[in-house]
């Protein structure tokens, strides 16, 4: 299970042997902002996340402990139908082409 952002931020501070106050000084992020992030799990600005990630040498995804979830189903494709009129010869030729294409897809 993913950590909350405050837990992750505190863990990174502990691993780097710094306090949140020292983190504010080193990153130039106001102490009040760091405190809010830790106390309230407030949404951080992109610039704040980037500054924190840069300081710790990790990506923003790693900073926020984000893990990409695979899609459960493919994107829906809207199907449309088209009606065309073919001569018997054209129909036979089209059928042959489609059968050949299906064979190639099954093999490939």
Beta strands, then each sheet from edge to edge (+ up, - down):
end
